[in-house]
Amino acid sequence: MAIPADKVVTPPVLTDEGPRKKWVDQAARTTAVLAVLAAISSGQYANQFSHTILAQAEASDEWSYYQAKSIKRHLVNGQAELAAALEVATKPDAVEKLEAWRQQSAAEARRYDAELADIKSKAEAVEAKKIHHGQQGFWFQIAFAVLQAGVVLSTIAASSRRRELWVVAILCGLLGAAIAANGMLLVIPAPAGI
């Protein structure tokens, strides 16, 4: 016997409403936040990497300039020594000219000494800046990897409805954010050689 359509009782449809749906929505939001943080960390890594390369080129230029000035200083020191040696063995009328040449060469050598000290301090400052950018880039690269792991875990958690994976994804996000903050502040320096 058929049941009239107005008398048919349909069982309630189970939906994902309620607490279960709520945490899945939160997992989706977590994924988005982690993706944004990962993108920021990746951008910071690229930025620091670029600064490191530029600082390396600038440091190389400074050290090349330092070497050129050092060579010039050695040449004028040699001229001053040569002038002093020639003064002894030359005619009395040439001694005055040789003395002037020796004094001029000695003055140039002193000027080069002062310039070398300035160039050396600039080169060392650029080297320190390069190391700083390299260390920051190291931490941003690690933060990116950890945040990406969080994105993957959060996505898997939402699709498989596994809350424990979502918790691990949140922990990855917190760890990645902490590593990125360290990349900015360098509270913990990168390992030696980075």
MODELLER restraints for C-alpha pairs under 7 A, 6 or more apart:
rsr = mdl.restraints
at = mdl.atoms
rsr.add(forms.Gaussian(group=physical.xy_distance, feature=features.Distance(at['CA:24:A'], at['CA:158:A']), mean=5.29, stdev=0.5))
rsr.add(forms.Gaussian(group=physical.xy_distance, feature=features.Distance(at['CA:24:A'], at['CA:161:A']), mean=6.97, stdev=0.5))
rsr.add(forms.Gaussian(group=physical.xy_distance, feature=features.Distance(at['CA:27:A'], at['CA:154:A']), mean=5.84, stdev=0.5))
rsr.add(forms.Gaussian(group=physical.xy_distance, feature=features.Distance(at['CA:27:A'], at['CA:158:A']), mean=5.78, stdev=0.5))
rsr.add(forms.Gaussian(group=physical.xy_distance, feature=features.Distance(at['CA:27:A'], at['CA:166:A']), mean=6.27, stdev=0.5))
rsr.add(forms.Gaussian(group=physical.xy_distance, feature=features.Distance(at['CA:28:A'], at['CA:155:A']), mean=6.98, stdev=0.5))
rsr.add(forms.Gaussian(group=physical.xy_distance, feature=features.Distance(at['CA:28:A'], at['CA:158:A']), mean=6.58, stdev=0.5))
rsr.add(forms.Gaussian(group=physical.xy_distance, feature=features.Distance(at['CA:30:A'], at['CA:154:A']), mean=6.84, stdev=0.5))
rsr.add(forms.Gaussian(group=physical.xy_distance, feature=features.Distance(at['CA:31:A'], at['CA:151:A']), mean=5.01, stdev=0.5))
rsr.add(forms.Gaussian(group=physical.xy_distance, feature=features.Distance(at['CA:31:A'], at['CA:154:A']), mean=5.48, stdev=0.5))
rsr.add(forms.Gaussian(group=physical.xy_distance, feature=features.Distance(at['CA:31:A'], at['CA:155:A']), mean=6.32, stdev=0.5))
rsr.add(forms.Gaussian(group=physical.xy_distance, feature=features.Distance(at['CA:34:A'], at['CA:147:A']), mean=5.91, stdev=0.5))
rsr.add(forms.Gaussian(group=physical.xy_distance, feature=features.Distance(at['CA:34:A'], at['CA:150:A']), mean=6.61, stdev=0.5))
rsr.add(forms.Gaussian(group=physical.xy_distance, feature=features.Distance(at['CA:34:A'], at['CA:151:A']), mean=5.65, stdev=0.5))
rsr.add(forms.Gaussian(group=physical.xy_distance, feature=features.Distance(at['CA:34:A'], at['CA:173:A']), mean=6.07, stdev=0.5))
rsr.add(forms.Gaussian(group=physical.xy_distance, feature=features.Distance(at['CA:35:A'], at['CA:148:A']), mean=6.92, stdev=0.5))
rsr.add(forms.Gaussian(group=physical.xy_distance, feature=features.Distance(at['CA:35:A'], at['CA:151:A']), mean=6.04, stdev=0.5))
rsr.add(forms.Gaussian(group=physical.xy_distance, feature=features.Distance(at['CA:37:A'], at['CA:147:A']), mean=6.98, stdev=0.5))
rsr.add(forms.Gaussian(group=physical.xy_distance, feature=features.Distance(at['CA:38:A'], at['CA:144:A']), mean=4.92, stdev=0.5))
rsr.add(forms.Gaussian(group=physical.xy_distance, feature=features.Distance(at['CA:38:A'], at['CA:147:A']), mean=5.25, stdev=0.5))
rsr.add(forms.Gaussian(group=physical.xy_distance, feature=features.Distance(at['CA:38:A'], at['CA:148:A']), mean=6.09, stdev=0.5))
rsr.add(forms.Gaussian(group=physical.xy_distance, feature=features.Distance(at['CA:41:A'], at['CA:140:A']), mean=5.36, stdev=0.5))
rsr.add(forms.Gaussian(group=physical.xy_distance, feature=features.Distance(at['CA:41:A'], at['CA:143:A']), mean=6.42, stdev=0.5))
rsr.add(forms.Gaussian(group=physical.xy_distance, feature=features.Distance(at['CA:41:A'], at['CA:144:A']), mean=5.32, stdev=0.5))
rsr.add(forms.Gaussian(group=physical.xy_distance, feature=features.Distance(at['CA:41:A'], at['CA:180:A']), mean=6.52, stdev=0.5))
rsr.add(forms.Gaussian(group=physical.xy_distance, feature=features.Distance(at['CA:42:A'], at['CA:140:A']), mean=6.73, stdev=0.5))
rsr.add(forms.Gaussian(group=physical.xy_distance, feature=features.Distance(at['CA:42:A'], at['CA:141:A']), mean=6.62, stdev=0.5))
rsr.add(forms.Gaussian(group=physical.xy_distance, feature=features.Distance(at['CA:42:A'], at['CA:144:A']), mean=5.69, stdev=0.5))
rsr.add(forms.Gaussian(group=physical.xy_distance, feature=features.Distance(at['CA:44:A'], at['CA:140:A']), mean=6.38, stdev=0.5))
rsr.add(forms.Gaussian(group=physical.xy_distance, feature=features.Distance(at['CA:45:A'], at['CA:137:A']), mean=4.61, stdev=0.5))
rsr.add(forms.Gaussian(group=physical.xy_distance, feature=features.Distance(at['CA:45:A'], at['CA:140:A']), mean=5.02, stdev=0.5))
rsr.add(forms.Gaussian(group=physical.xy_distance, feature=features.Distance(at['CA:45:A'], at['CA:141:A']), mean=5.65, stdev=0.5))
rsr.add(forms.Gaussian(group=physical.xy_distance, feature=features.Distance(at['CA:48:A'], at['CA:133:A']), mean=5.16, stdev=0.5))
rsr.add(forms.Gaussian(group=physical.xy_distance, feature=features.Distance(at['CA:48:A'], at['CA:134:A']), mean=6.60, stdev=0.5))
rsr.add(forms.Gaussian(group=physical.xy_distance, feature=features.Distance(at['CA:48:A'], at['CA:136:A']), mean=6.48, stdev=0.5))
rsr.add(forms.Gaussian(group=physical.xy_distance, feature=features.Distance(at['CA:48:A'], at['CA:137:A']), mean=5.01, stdev=0.5))
rsr.add(forms.Gaussian(group=physical.xy_distance, feature=features.Distance(at['CA:49:A'], at['CA:133:A']), mean=6.95, stdev=0.5))
rsr.add(forms.Gaussian(group=physical.xy_distance, feature=features.Distance(at['CA:49:A'], at['CA:134:A']), mean=6.56, stdev=0.5))
rsr.add(forms.Gaussian(group=physical.xy_distance, feature=features.Distance(at['CA:49:A'], at['CA:137:A']), mean=5.87, stdev=0.5))
rsr.add(forms.Gaussian(group=physical.xy_distance, feature=features.Distance(at['CA:51:A'], at['CA:133:A']), mean=6.28, stdev=0.5))
rsr.add(forms.Gaussian(group=physical.xy_distance, feature=features.Distance(at['CA:52:A'], at['CA:130:A']), mean=4.87, stdev=0.5))
rsr.add(forms.Gaussian(group=physical.xy_distance, feature=features.Distance(at['CA:52:A'], at['CA:133:A']), mean=5.35, stdev=0.5))
rsr.add(forms.Gaussian(group=physical.xy_distance, feature=features.Distance(at['CA:52:A'], at['CA:134:A']), mean=5.68, stdev=0.5))
rsr.add(forms.Gaussian(group=physical.xy_distance, feature=features.Distance(at['CA:55:A'], at['CA:126:A']), mean=6.06, stdev=0.5))
rsr.add(forms.Gaussian(group=physical.xy_distance, feature=features.Distance(at['CA:55:A'], at['CA:127:A']), mean=7.00, stdev=0.5))
rsr.add(forms.Gaussian(group=physical.xy_distance, feature=features.Distance(at['CA:55:A'], at['CA:129:A']), mean=6.77, stdev=0.5))
rsr.add(forms.Gaussian(group=physical.xy_distance, feature=features.Distance(at['CA:55:A'], at['CA:130:A']), mean=5.01, stdev=0.5))
rsr.add(forms.Gaussian(group=physical.xy_distance, feature=features.Distance(at['CA:56:A'], at['CA:130:A']), mean=6.16, stdev=0.5))
rsr.add(forms.Gaussian(group=physical.xy_distance, feature=features.Distance(at['CA:58:A'], at['CA:126:A']), mean=6.91, stdev=0.5))
rsr.add(forms.Gaussian(group=physical.xy_distance, feature=features.Distance(at['CA:59:A'], at['CA:123:A']), mean=5.36, stdev=0.5))
rsr.add(forms.Gaussian(group=physical.xy_distance, feature=features.Distance(at['CA:59:A'], at['CA:126:A']), mean=5.49, stdev=0.5))
rsr.add(forms.Gaussian(group=physical.xy_distance, feature=features.Distance(at['CA:59:A'], at['CA:127:A']), mean=5.86, stdev=0.5))
rsr.add(forms.Gaussian(group=physical.xy_distance, feature=features.Distance(at['CA:62:A'], at['CA:119:A']), mean=6.63, stdev=0.5))
rsr.add(forms.Gaussian(group=physical.xy_distance, feature=features.Distance(at['CA:62:A'], at['CA:123:A']), mean=5.14, stdev=0.5))
rsr.add(forms.Gaussian(group=physical.xy_distance, feature=features.Distance(at['CA:63:A'], at['CA:123:A']), mean=6.14, stdev=0.5))
rsr.add(forms.Gaussian(group=physical.xy_distance, feature=features.Distance(at['CA:66:A'], at['CA:116:A']), mean=6.03, stdev=0.5))
rsr.add(forms.Gaussian(group=physical.xy_distance, feature=features.Distance(at['CA:66:A'], at['CA:119:A']), mean=5.91, stdev=0.5))
rsr.add(forms.Gaussian(group=physical.xy_distance, feature=features.Distance(at['CA:66:A'], at['CA:120:A']), mean=6.57, stdev=0.5))
rsr.add(forms.Gaussian(group=physical.xy_distance, feature=features.Distance(at['CA:69:A'], at['CA:112:A']), mean=6.44, stdev=0.5))
rsr.add(forms.Gaussian(group=physical.xy_distance, feature=features.Distance(at['CA:69:A'], at['CA:116:A']), mean=6.62, stdev=0.5))
rsr.add(forms.Gaussian(group=physical.xy_distance, feature=features.Distance(at['CA:70:A'], at['CA:116:A']), mean=6.91, stdev=0.5))
rsr.add(forms.Gaussian(group=physical.xy_distance, feature=features.Distance(at['CA:73:A'], at['CA:109:A']), mean=5.10, stdev=0.5))
rsr.add(forms.Gaussian(group=physical.xy_distance, feature=features.Distance(at['CA:73:A'], at['CA:112:A']), mean=5.56, stdev=0.5))
rsr.add(forms.Gaussian(group=physical.xy_distance, feature=features.Distance(at['CA:76:A'], at['CA:105:A']), mean=5.17, stdev=0.5))
rsr.add(forms.Gaussian(group=physical.xy_distance, feature=features.Distance(at['CA:76:A'], at['CA:106:A']), mean=7.00, stdev=0.5))
rsr.add(forms.Gaussian(group=physical.xy_distance, feature=features.Distance(at['CA:76:A'], at['CA:108:A']), mean=6.69, stdev=0.5))
rsr.add(forms.Gaussian(group=physical.xy_distance, feature=features.Distance(at['CA:76:A'], at['CA:109:A']), mean=5.81, stdev=0.5))
rsr.add(forms.Gaussian(group=physical.xy_distance, feature=features.Distance(at['CA:77:A'], at['CA:105:A']), mean=6.57, stdev=0.5))
rsr.add(forms.Gaussian(group=physical.xy_distance, feature=features.Distance(at['CA:77:A'], at['CA:106:A']), mean=6.46, stdev=0.5))
rsr.add(forms.Gaussian(group=physical.xy_distance, feature=features.Distance(at['CA:77:A'], at['CA:109:A']), mean=5.96, stdev=0.5))
rsr.add(forms.Gaussian(group=physical.xy_distance, feature=features.Distance(at['CA:79:A'], at['CA:102:A']), mean=6.98, stdev=0.5))
rsr.add(forms.Gaussian(group=physical.xy_distance, feature=features.Distance(at['CA:79:A'], at['CA:105:A']), mean=6.27, stdev=0.5))
rsr.add(forms.Gaussian(group=physical.xy_distance, feature=features.Distance(at['CA:80:A'], at['CA:102:A']), mean=4.38, stdev=0.5))
rsr.add(forms.Gaussian(group=physical.xy_distance, feature=features.Distance(at['CA:80:A'], at['CA:105:A']), mean=5.17, stdev=0.5))
rsr.add(forms.Gaussian(group=physical.xy_distance, feature=features.Distance(at['CA:80:A'], at['CA:106:A']), mean=5.83, stdev=0.5))
rsr.add(forms.Gaussian(group=physical.xy_distance, feature=features.Distance(at['CA:83:A'], at['CA:98:A']), mean=5.53, stdev=0.5))
rsr.add(forms.Gaussian(group=physical.xy_distance, feature=features.Distance(at['CA:83:A'], at['CA:99:A']), mean=6.94, stdev=0.5))
rsr.add(forms.Gaussian(group=physical.xy_distance, feature=features.Distance(at['CA:83:A'], at['CA:101:A']), mean=6.76, stdev=0.5))
rsr.add(forms.Gaussian(group=physical.xy_distance, feature=features.Distance(at['CA:83:A'], at['CA:102:A']), mean=5.24, stdev=0.5))
rsr.add(forms.Gaussian(group=physical.xy_distance, feature=features.Distance(at['CA:84:A'], at['CA:102:A']), mean=6.45, stdev=0.5))
rsr.add(forms.Gaussian(group=physical.xy_distance, feature=features.Distance(at['CA:87:A'], at['CA:95:A']), mean=5.16, stdev=0.5))
rsr.add(forms.Gaussian(group=physical.xy_distance, feature=features.Distance(at['CA:87:A'], at['CA:98:A']), mean=6.10, stdev=0.5))
rsr.add(forms.Gaussian(group=physical.xy_distance, feature=features.Distance(at['CA:134:A'], at['CA:194:A']), mean=6.23, stdev=0.5))
rsr.add(forms.Gaussian(group=physical.xy_distance, feature=features.Distance(at['CA:135:A'], at['CA:189:A']), mean=6.67, stdev=0.5))
rsr.add(forms.Gaussian(group=physical.xy_distance, feature=features.Distance(at['CA:135:A'], at['CA:190:A']), mean=5.18, stdev=0.5))
rsr.add(forms.Gaussian(group=physical.xy_distance, feature=features.Distance(at['CA:135:A'], at['CA:194:A']), mean=6.20, stdev=0.5))
rsr.add(forms.Gaussian(group=physical.xy_distance, feature=features.Distance(at['CA:136:A'], at['CA:183:A']), mean=4.62, stdev=0.5))
rsr.add(forms.Gaussian(group=physical.xy_distance, feature=features.Distance(at['CA:136:A'], at['CA:184:A']), mean=6.46, stdev=0.5))
rsr.add(forms.Gaussian(group=physical.xy_distance, feature=features.Distance(at['CA:136:A'], at['CA:186:A']), mean=6.88, stdev=0.5))
rsr.add(forms.Gaussian(group=physical.xy_distance, feature=features.Distance(at['CA:138:A'], at['CA:190:A']), mean=6.72, stdev=0.5))
rsr.add(forms.Gaussian(group=physical.xy_distance, feature=features.Distance(at['CA:139:A'], at['CA:179:A']), mean=6.18, stdev=0.5))
rsr.add(forms.Gaussian(group=physical.xy_distance, feature=features.Distance(at['CA:139:A'], at['CA:180:A']), mean=6.37, stdev=0.5))
rsr.add(forms.Gaussian(group=physical.xy_distance, feature=features.Distance(at['CA:139:A'], at['CA:182:A']), mean=6.98, stdev=0.5))
rsr.add(forms.Gaussian(group=physical.xy_distance, feature=features.Distance(at['CA:139:A'], at['CA:183:A']), mean=4.84, stdev=0.5))
rsr.add(forms.Gaussian(group=physical.xy_distance, feature=features.Distance(at['CA:140:A'], at['CA:180:A']), mean=5.42, stdev=0.5))
rsr.add(forms.Gaussian(group=physical.xy_distance, feature=features.Distance(at['CA:140:A'], at['CA:183:A']), mean=5.65, stdev=0.5))
rsr.add(forms.Gaussian(group=physical.xy_distance, feature=features.Distance(at['CA:143:A'], at['CA:176:A']), mean=4.52, stdev=0.5))
rsr.add(forms.Gaussian(group=physical.xy_distance, feature=features.Distance(at['CA:143:A'], at['CA:177:A']), mean=6.86, stdev=0.5))
rsr.add(forms.Gaussian(group=physical.xy_distance, feature=features.Distance(at['CA:143:A'], at['CA:179:A']), mean=5.29, stdev=0.5))
rsr.add(forms.Gaussian(group=physical.xy_distance, feature=features.Distance(at['CA:143:A'], at['CA:180:A']), mean=5.35, stdev=0.5))
rsr.add(forms.Gaussian(group=physical.xy_distance, feature=features.Distance(at['CA:144:A'], at['CA:176:A']), mean=6.98, stdev=0.5))
rsr.add(forms.Gaussian(group=physical.xy_distance, feature=features.Distance(at['CA:146:A'], at['CA:172:A']), mean=5.94, stdev=0.5))
rsr.add(forms.Gaussian(group=physical.xy_distance, feature=features.Distance(at['CA:146:A'], at['CA:176:A']), mean=5.27, stdev=0.5))
rsr.add(forms.Gaussian(group=physical.xy_distance, feature=features.Distance(at['CA:147:A'], at['CA:172:A']), mean=6.12, stdev=0.5))
rsr.add(forms.Gaussian(group=physical.xy_distance, feature=features.Distance(at['CA:147:A'], at['CA:173:A']), mean=5.44, stdev=0.5))
rsr.add(forms.Gaussian(group=physical.xy_distance, feature=features.Distance(at['CA:147:A'], at['CA:176:A']), mean=5.19, stdev=0.5))
rsr.add(forms.Gaussian(group=physical.xy_distance, feature=features.Distance(at['CA:149:A'], at['CA:172:A']), mean=6.94, stdev=0.5))
rsr.add(forms.Gaussian(group=physical.xy_distance, feature=features.Distance(at['CA:150:A'], at['CA:169:A']), mean=4.20, stdev=0.5))
rsr.add(forms.Gaussian(group=physical.xy_distance, feature=features.Distance(at['CA:150:A'], at['CA:170:A']), mean=6.71, stdev=0.5))
rsr.add(forms.Gaussian(group=physical.xy_distance, feature=features.Distance(at['CA:150:A'], at['CA:172:A']), mean=4.99, stdev=0.5))
rsr.add(forms.Gaussian(group=physical.xy_distance, feature=features.Distance(at['CA:150:A'], at['CA:173:A']), mean=5.71, stdev=0.5))
rsr.add(forms.Gaussian(group=physical.xy_distance, feature=features.Distance(at['CA:151:A'], at['CA:169:A']), mean=6.81, stdev=0.5))
rsr.add(forms.Gaussian(group=physical.xy_distance, feature=features.Distance(at['CA:153:A'], at['CA:165:A']), mean=5.93, stdev=0.5))
rsr.add(forms.Gaussian(group=physical.xy_distance, feature=features.Distance(at['CA:153:A'], at['CA:166:A']), mean=6.53, stdev=0.5))
rsr.add(forms.Gaussian(group=physical.xy_distance, feature=features.Distance(at['CA:153:A'], at['CA:169:A']), mean=5.24, stdev=0.5))
rsr.add(forms.Gaussian(group=physical.xy_distance, feature=features.Distance(at['CA:154:A'], at['CA:165:A']), mean=6.63, stdev=0.5))
rsr.add(forms.Gaussian(group=physical.xy_distance, feature=features.Distance(at['CA:154:A'], at['CA:166:A']), mean=5.08, stdev=0.5))
rsr.add(forms.Gaussian(group=physical.xy_distance, feature=features.Distance(at['CA:154:A'], at['CA:169:A']), mean=5.24, stdev=0.5))
rsr.add(forms.Gaussian(group=physical.xy_distance, feature=features.Distance(at['CA:157:A'], at['CA:163:A']), mean=6.17, stdev=0.5))
rsr.add(forms.Gaussian(group=physical.xy_distance, feature=features.Distance(at['CA:157:A'], at['CA:165:A']), mean=5.10, stdev=0.5))
rsr.add(forms.Gaussian(group=physical.xy_distance, feature=features.Distance(at['CA:157:A'], at['CA:166:A']), mean=5.23, stdev=0.5))
rsr.add(forms.Gaussian(group=physical.xy_distance, feature=features.Distance(at['CA:182:A'], at['CA:188:A']), mean=6.63, stdev=0.5))
